[in-house]
């Protein structure tokens, strides 16, 4: 899975972890939009992988959900 290691979402005890309410909201929006057919999860996931890989941490703090939001915005902008 390409979202392992440094590209994995923040997890604790097998559950996704959010540090702020907006993070959970953007995560939920992405899942809801994919579930309703606005885009496929695989298309979003591919954009997320590119977004995360292009900004992989070099030892500093890694803002996973900022990149997640950017990938969602890009996915929505690129809809036909």
C-alpha positions in Angstrom: 0.0 0.0 0.0 1.5 3.3 -1.1 0.1 5.1 2.0 2.3 3.2 4.4 5.3 4.5 6.3 5.9 8.3 6.1 2.9 8.6 3.8 0.4 6.9 6.2 -2.3 9.0 7.9 -1.9 9.6 11.6 -3.1 6.5 13.4 -3.4 5.4 17.0 -4.5 1.9 18.0 -5.6 1.3 14.4 -7.8 4.4 14.3 -7.3 7.5 12.2 -6.3 10.4 14.5 -7.3 14.1 14.0 -5.6 16.9 15.9 -8.3 19.5 14.9 -11.9 19.4 13.9 -11.3 20.6 10.4 -9.1 17.5 9.8 -11.9 15.2 10.5 -14.3 17.3 8.4 -12.1 17.2 5.3 -11.5 13.5 5.8 -15.3 12.9 6.0 -16.0 15.2 3.0 -13.6 13.2 0.8 -15.1 9.9 1.8 -18.7 11.2 1.4 -17.9 12.7 -2.0 -16.3 9.5 -3.2 -19.2 7.4 -1.8 -21.7 9.6 -3.6 -19.9 9.1 -6.9 -18.6 12.7 -7.3 -15.2 11.0 -7.9 -13.7 7.6 -7.3 -11.7 7.0 -4.2 -8.9 5.5 -6.4 -8.7 8.8 -8.3 -8.5 10.8 -5.1 -6.0 8.4 -3.5 -3.7 8.7 -6.6 -3.7 12.5 -6.2 -3.2 12.2 -2.5 -0.1 9.9 -3.0 1.4 12.4 -5.4 0.7 15.3 -3.0 2.2 13.5 -0.1 5.2 12.2 -1.9 6.0 15.7 -3.3 6.1 17.0 0.2 7.5 14.1 2.2 9.0 15.2 5.5 12.7 15.7 5.8 12.7 15.5 9.6 10.3 18.3 10.4 6.6 18.3 11.2 4.5 16.8 8.5 1.0 18.3 8.1 -0.7 15.2 6.7 -4.2 16.8 6.6 -3.0 20.0 4.9 -1.8 17.8 2.1 -5.0 15.7 2.2 -7.0 18.9 1.8 -4.8 20.0 -1.1 -5.4 16.7 -2.8 -9.1 17.0 -2.3 -9.2 20.5 -3.7 -7.2 19.4 -6.8 -9.5 16.4 -7.3 -12.5 18.7 -7.3 -10.9 21.3 -9.6 -10.1 18.6 -12.1 -13.7 17.2 -12.4 -15.1 17.4 -15.9 
